[in-house]
Amino acid sequence: MKNTLLINALIVAFGMGGAVSGYAHGGDVKQEEKQLKFIKNGGKTPVKTQLEQGINAYFDDVVGSGDAQAPISCGLFRIEKGNPLVYLYDYDDIKYVISGSITFSDGQQTVEGKKGDVLFFPKGAKITFSTKSSGLAWACGQRKLF
């Protein structure tokens, strides 16, 4: 059920030509609201919140469900050349590479994600993110808004 929600959200987000349904940057869709919301050029939201001091990795939420039982939040992840980011997931997450390239490693497998590639990170995965230059990805996870 959890994975189905994440995959459906990704399909909806990219099946609309990159349009994202929901509120503007940092917004939260309330449970009682059942109508479509539209964020024009949501994929161009500025990504400026640094995830960890000294690491050129940034993330900003674009939309979230606000559902306490099955939260889902989506946003943009950007990484630039420099020290790698090591992240331990406490929720399921999907990343869709929009531009550039991002190297992902779980310690057993290392892949270079490029435009159009989709990666799934299950809860409990410890992932190292790096890049040779820069990369931008759409992220959708079963978590509350940051």
DRENKOL-908637 format. One line per 4 residues: number of its first residue (from 1); their letters; for each residue x, y, z of N, C-alpha, C. Coordinates in pm, 1 decimal, m for minus. Example, Ala and Ser with C-alpha at 12.3 -4.5 7.8 and 13.67 -1.06 7.14 Angstrom:
1 = as = 1319.0:m569.0:780.0:1230.0:m450.0:780.0:1320.0:m330.0:780.0  1285.0:m225.0:708.0:1367.0:m106.0:714.0:1290.0:3.0:787.0
END
This chain:
1 = mknt = 82.9:m120.5:0.0:0.0:0.0:0.0:86.8:126.1:0.0  189.5:128.3:87.5:276.7:245.4:95.0:344.2:271.2:m39.2  401.2:164.7:m98.4:472.6:181.3:m225.0:378.1:223.6:m336.2  254.9:174.0:m335.4:156.1:211.5:m435.7:127.1:360.5:m429.0
5 = llin = 113.3:416.1:m308.1:89.2:559.3:m292.8:204.1:640.9:m349.0  327.1:599.2:m321.0:443.8:672.0:m369.4:452.2:666.9:m521.4  431.8:549.2:m577.4:439.4:534.5:m722.3:328.2:612.7:m790.5  204.6:607.5:m736.8:93.7:683.6:m794.4:121.1:833.2:m790.1
9 = aliv = 179.1:881.8:m681.6:209.8:1024.7:m672.5:312.6:1064.7:m776.9  412.7:979.6:m798.7:513.8:1009.3:m899.4:452.6:1008.7:m1039.0  366.0:911.7:m1067.0:300.5:904.6:m1197.2:213.8:1027.4:m1220.0  136.9:1068.1:m1119.5:52.2:1187.1:m1132.7:137.5:1310.7:m1155.8
13 = afgm = 245.3:1325.6:m1077.7:329.4:1444.5:m1089.4:391.1:1456.4:m1227.5  438.2:1346.0:m1284.6:506.5:1354.1:m1412.8:415.2:1322.9:m1529.2  299.6:1264.7:m1504.1:203.9:1238.8:m1609.9:133.8:1365.9:m1654.4  151.1:1473.6:m1581.6:88.1:1601.2:m1614.9:191.0:1695.1:m1676.0
17 = ggav = 290.5:1640.4:m1746.6:391.2:1723.8:m1811.3:478.5:1798.1:m1713.0  500.4:1740.8:m1593.7:587.0:1804.6:m1495.8:509.3:1891.0:m1398.1  379.3:1910.4:m1421.9:298.3:1989.2:m1329.1:277.9:1909.3:m1201.5  268.9:1976.6:m1091.5:252.4:1911.3:m963.3:121.0:1956.2:m902.0
21 = sgya = 40.5:1860.8:m855.4:m83.3:1900.1:m790.0:m55.1:1925.5:m643.0  m108.4:2031.6:m589.0:m88.2:2065.6:m448.4:m74.1:2214.4:m430.3  m30.9:2255.4:m314.0:m10.5:2396.2:m285.2:126.7:2440.6:m331.1  147.1:2568.7:m328.7:277.2:2625.2:m365.0:381.6:2583.3:m263.2
25 = hggd = 504.0:2614.5:m290.9:620.3:2577.4:m212.0:591.7:2579.8:m61.8  619.3:2465.1:1.5:607.3:2456.2:145.8:465.1:2438.1:195.6  367.0:2426.1:104.4:227.4:2416.3:143.3:188.8:2277.4:187.2  68.7:2265.3:237.7:19.1:2138.2:287.4:m125.9:2122.8:242.6
29 = vkqe = m159.3:2013.3:176.0:m294.9:1987.3:131.4:m370.4:1926.3:248.1  m477.7:1988.7:291.8:m555.1:1941.3:405.5:m645.3:1826.1:363.1  m666.7:1731.8:455.7:m747.9:1614.0:428.3:m886.9:1647.4:377.6  m950.1:1750.5:433.4:m1086.7:1782.4:395.3:m1095.7:1844.4:256.1
33 = ekql = m983.8:1883.0:197.8:m984.0:1940.3:63.9:m962.9:1829.2:m37.6  m1057.6:1811.4:m126.7:m1052.4:1701.1:m222.4:m1040.0:1748.9:m365.9  m1019.6:1877.2:m387.1:m1009.5:1925.5:m524.0:m864.1:1937.1:m567.5  m843.7:1928.8:m696.5:m711.5:1939.7:m755.2:m651.0:2076.9:m729.2
37 = kfik = m526.5:2078.8:m694.1:m450.3:2202.5:m680.8:m340.3:2196.4:m786.1  m298.6:2308.5:m835.3:m203.1:2313.2:m945.9:m90.1:2409.8:m913.8  32.6:2365.9:m934.4:148.9:2451.7:m914.5:215.8:2465.8:m1050.6  197.3:2579.4:m1112.0:257.4:2603.6:m1243.1:409.7:2608.7:m1227.0
41 = nggk = 479.4:2535.0:m1310.7:625.9:2528.1:m1307.1:680.2:2486.4:m1170.3  610.0:2394.4:m1103.7:653.3:2347.2:m971.8:793.4:2290.1:m972.1  835.6:2236.4:m1086.6:969.6:2180.2:m1098.6:1079.0:2284.8:m1101.3  1038.6:2412.0:m1105.2:1136.6:2520.6:m1106.0:1142.9:2591.8:m971.2
45 = tpvk = 1086.0:2531.0:m868.4:1091.5:2585.8:m733.0:1237.9:2602.5:m691.9  1276.4:2716.7:m635.2:1415.1:2732.8:m590.0:1449.2:2628.9:m482.7  1564.7:2567.7:m495.1:1609.1:2465.9:m399.6:1730.5:2523.3:m327.7  1707.8:2571.1:m204.4:1816.3:2641.8:m135.9:1840.4:2599.6:7.8
49 = tqle = 1758.9:2509.3:64.0:1777.5:2468.2:202.5:1886.0:2361.5:210.6  1999.9:2396.5:267.4:2113.4:2305.3:277.8:2080.5:2196.1:379.2  2103.3:2070.4:340.1:2070.4:1957.5:426.5:2169.5:1939.0:540.2  2295.8:1965.9:513.4:2398.5:1948.3:616.0:2510.9:2048.4:592.0
53 = qgin = 2554.8:2112.8:696.8:2661.1:2213.0:686.7:2784.5:2153.6:619.2  2839.9:2223.0:521.6:2961.2:2178.9:454.2:2939.6:2082.7:339.0  2813.9:2047.1:313.7:2781.8:1956.3:203.1:2689.8:2030.0:106.9  2724.8:2028.9:m21.7:2646.5:2101.5:m122.3:2525.4:2021.6:m167.9
57 = ayfd = 2439.0:1985.0:m73.6:2315.5:1912.5:m101.0:2200.0:1992.7:m41.7  2096.0:2011.3:m121.4:1985.6:2100.0:m84.6:1852.4:2031.8:m112.0  1752.8:2063.5:m29.5:1619.2:2005.6:m48.6:1513.6:2105.1:m3.5  1408.3:2118.5:m82.4:1293.6:2199.7:m43.5:1165.8:2128.5:m84.4
61 = dvvg = 1071.6:2117.3:10.2:940.8:2058.8:m19.3:862.2:2149.4:m111.7  782.1:2086.6:m197.7:691.9:2159.3:m286.7:547.9:2134.5:m244.9  516.1:2011.8:m204.0:378.4:1976.1:m171.1:376.8:1858.4:m72.9  271.0:1850.2:7.3:253.8:1738.2:98.7:107.6:1711.1:123.6
65 = sgda = 75.4:1589.1:165.3:m64.6:1548.6:182.4:m124.8:1595.3:314.1  m46.9:1600.6:418.9:m100.9:1635.5:549.6:m176.7:1520.6:615.2  m175.4:1403.0:555.1:m245.3:1286.3:608.1:m157.3:1220.6:714.2  m200.1:1222.5:839.3:m119.7:1168.5:949.5:m101.9:1016.6:939.6
69 = qapi = m198.8:946.3:883.5:m191.7:800.5:871.4:m100.5:755.4:757.7  m100.9:828.7:647.7:m19.2:792.5:531.2:33.9:920.4:466.5  127.2:987.3:533.7:177.9:1113.7:478.5:255.5:1090.9:349.7  252.9:1190.1:264.4:334.9:1187.9:144.2:378.7:1331.1:117.0
73 = scgl = 506.8:1347.8:94.0:561.3:1480.1:66.7:655.8:1470.4:m51.3  651.6:1573.8:m135.2:733.8:1575.8:m254.7:807.1:1708.4:m264.3  926.4:1703.4:m319.0:1004.2:1824.6:m333.7:1120.7:1804.5:m427.8  1209.5:1901.3:m427.5:1325.0:1899.9:m516.6:1453.6:1882.4:m437.3
77 = frie = 1539.6:1794.1:m487.1:1669.5:1766.3:m427.4:1775.9:1810.3:m527.6  1870.6:1890.1:m481.1:1980.2:1937.4:m566.5:2111.7:1908.3:m496.2  2209.0:1859.8:m574.0:2342.0:1835.3:m518.7:2444.6:1890.3:m617.6  2550.4:1948.2:m561.1:2659.6:2003.3:m641.0:2789.7:1935.9:m597.9
81 = kgnp = 2889.2:1942.5:m684.5:3018.8:1881.6:m658.1:3071.6:1923.3:m521.1  3129.5:1828.4:m450.7:3184.4:1854.4:m318.2:3176.4:1728.8:m233.6  3170.4:1746.7:m102.9:3161.1:1632.9:m11.8:3030.4:1557.8:m33.6  3031.8:1424.1:m24.6:2908.2:1346.8:m42.3:2813.1:1364.6:76.3
85 = lvyl = 2685.9:1341.2:50.2:2583.1:1341.7:154.4:2550.1:1196.8:186.7  2555.0:1160.3:313.6:2513.8:1026.6:357.8:2382.8:1044.5:432.6  2279.5:971.2:389.2:2145.7:989.6:445.3:2086.3:853.9:480.8  2035.3:841.2:603.6:1966.9:720.0:648.6:1817.1:745.8:642.5
89 = ydyd = 1747.6:672.2:557.5:1603.5:692.6:538.5:1522.1:628.7:649.8  1432.3:706.5:709.8:1337.0:651.4:805.9:1197.0:650.4:743.8  1191.3:651.1:610.8:1067.3:645.6:532.2:1103.5:596.2:391.6  1005.6:544.5:318.2:1025.9:507.2:178.5:1035.3:634.0:94.8
93 = diky = 1121.6:633.4:m6.9:1143.1:752.0:m88.9:1172.8:712.7:m233.5  1133.0:799.1:m325.1:1160.8:782.0:m468.1:1224.5:910.0:m518.0  1326.1:896.8:m602.6:1385.9:1012.9:m667.8:1380.6:990.9:m818.6  1343.1:1097.5:m890.3:1338.6:1100.2:m1036.1:1437.6:1207.4:m1079.4
97 = visg = 1543.1:1169.0:m1150.4:1646.3:1264.5:m1190.1:1592.9:1351.0:m1303.6  1591.0:1482.1:m1279.1:1538.5:1579.5:m1374.9:1648.8:1629.7:m1467.1  1766.7:1656.8:m1409.2:1877.4:1708.7:m1489.8:2010.2:1676.4:m1423.6  2116.7:1683.1:m1503.8:2249.4:1653.1:m1453.2:2263.7:1505.3:m1422.7
101 = sitf = 2349.8:1474.6:m1327.9:2367.1:1335.2:m1285.9:2396.2:1332.0:m1136.3  2348.6:1225.8:m1073.8:2368.8:1205.9:m930.6:2414.0:1062.2:m911.1  2520.6:1043.1:m833.9:2567.1:908.8:m802.5:2504.2:867.4:m670.4  2444.4:747.8:m669.6:2375.8:692.4:m553.6:2446.4:562.4:m515.4
105 = sdgq = 2473.3:543.7:m386.6:2535.9:420.2:m341.5:2474.1:375.3:m210.0  2446.5:245.2:m201.6:2396.9:189.0:m75.7:2504.5:104.7:m7.6  2629.9:116.4:m56.3:2739.8:40.3:0.8:2762.9:m92.1:m70.9  2662.0:m141.5:m142.4:2675.5:m264.6:m219.4:2666.1:m237.3:m368.7
109 = qtve = 2587.8:m139.2:m403.2:2565.6:m103.7:m543.1:2580.8:46.8:m558.9  2649.9:88.9:m663.7:2665.5:230.4:m695.7:2616.3:251.8:m837.7  2527.0:349.7:m855.9:2474.1:380.7:m988.5:2480.0:531.0:m1011.5  2499.3:568.2:m1136.3:2495.1:709.5:m1173.0:2359.7:735.3:m1237.2
113 = gkkg = 2274.2:807.4:m1165.3:2142.6:841.1:m1215.9:2150.1:962.6:m1306.0  2089.2:950.5:m1423.7:2085.0:1060.8:m1519.3:1940.4:1093.4:m1552.0  1918.8:1201.8:m1625.3:1785.0:1248.6:m1659.7:1695.4:1132.0:m1702.3  1581.1:1123.0:m1634.2:1483.3:1019.4:m1664.2:1492.6:895.9:m1577.4
117 = dvlf = 1600.4:879.4:m1502.5:1616.7:761.6:m1416.5:1536.3:777.6:m1288.0  1482.1:666.2:m1238.8:1402.9:662.4:m1116.1:1470.5:567.2:m1018.3  1482.7:609.4:m893.2:1541.6:525.5:m789.5:1445.6:515.2:m671.9  1439.4:397.8:m610.8:1356.0:374.7:m493.3:1447.2:342.8:m375.3
121 = fpkg = 1425.9:412.1:m263.3:1502.4:390.3:m140.9:1405.8:344.0:m32.2  1414.3:218.0:8.7:1323.7:170.3:113.0:1363.3:224.1:250.3  1267.1:229.8:338.3:1291.6:270.4:476.4:1406.5:185.8:532.0  1502.3:252.3:596.6:1617.2:183.1:654.0:1741.0:185.3:565.1
125 = akit = 1725.0:227.1:437.9:1839.4:232.9:346.9:1931.5:348.4:386.0  2062.5:322.7:378.6:2162.0:427.1:401.9:2225.0:455.3:265.9  2200.1:575.7:214.2:2240.5:610.8:77.9:2343.5:723.4:81.5  2447.3:708.7:0.8:2546.8:813.6:m18.0:2519.2:878.7:m153.0
129 = fstk = 2502.0:1010.8:m150.6:2475.5:1090.4:m270.8:2600.4:1170.3:m304.2  2637.0:1173.2:m432.8:2746.9:1256.8:m478.4:2723.3:1289.9:m625.5  2807.6:1376.6:m680.0:2797.3:1412.6:m820.9:2932.7:1461.4:m869.8  2955.6:1444.4:m999.5:3078.9:1494.9:m1060.4:3066.7:1644.0:m1088.4
133 = ssgl = 2943.3:1693.1:m1105.5:2921.3:1836.5:m1130.5:2797.9:1884.9:m1054.8  2678.9:1844.9:m1098.9:2554.7:1880.1:m1028.7:2441.5:1792.7:m1078.8  2337.1:1785.1:m998.7:2218.9:1708.3:m1036.3:2097.3:1760.3:m963.8  1981.5:1743.6:m1027.8:1853.9:1785.8:m970.3:1756.0:1669.8:m982.0
137 = awac = 1685.1:1640.9:m873.9:1589.5:1530.3:m873.2:1459.8:1572.3:m805.3  1349.1:1514.5:m850.5:1219.0:1525.4:m785.9:1214.7:1412.6:m684.7  1178.9:1441.6:m560.9:1175.3:1341.5:m454.6:1034.6:1331.2:m398.9  991.0:1208.9:m375.8:857.6:1186.2:m321.8:868.9:1076.8:m216.2
141 = gqrk = 836.5:1110.9:m90.3:853.2:1015.5:17.0:734.0:1008.0:109.3  724.0:897.5:180.8:615.1:879.0:275.3:656.9:938.6:409.1  651.1:1072.1:413.0:691.9:1146.9:531.6:612.4:1276.4:537.1  614.6:1339.0:653.5:552.9:1470.5:667.5:646.5:1575.3:607.8
145 = lf = 593.9:1693.4:579.8:675.6:1801.9:525.6:790.0:1833.0:620.2  909.4:1863.8:564.0:1023.7:1903.1:645.6:997.9:2040.8:702.2
END
